[in-house]
Amino acid sequence: MTHSVAVPIIAANLPSYANPGDAGADLVATESVRLAPGERALIGTGVRIALPEGHAAFVVPRSGLAAKHGITVVNSPGTVDAGYRGEIKVCLLNTDSTHAYDVAVGDRIAQLIVMPVIRARFEPVEELPESVRGEGGFGSTGYTQGKSE
């Protein structure tokens, strides 16, 4: 079942979902930028939104840009809080070590995912309850270099 929430928006190009059932709506660039190998840039989208309380939006990379060109969002996911009213900008990074990447006005550069969020109430305690995982962190599930187990 698909739910929707009204999100007031100011944008020359509205974010849009490419396919039914997509979680992320595409954000497009409002400026041209050349990303040299290893370079990052903050790129405007022209989008300003007013999220309802209890919601946040997350700016995430487009999988095709990542796979084909090594372009990612540096602070992924970028969090847009309900109270923020400024322009949503995307901090893109070119991870390709040899090829520059050109962003043109109107290019789809990231996706915006709107989600309900729960505000945590942090409660200080002396000790945490036990769990199966315990303190196992990075690599604790059996990953060894070059293969996973």
Secondary structure by P-SEA (a helix, b strand, c coil): cbbbbbbbbbcccccccccccccbbbbbbcbbbbbcccccccccccccccccccbbbbbbbcaaaaacccccccccccccccccccccccccccccccbbbbbccccccbbbbbbbbbbbbbbbbcbbbbccccccccccccccccccc
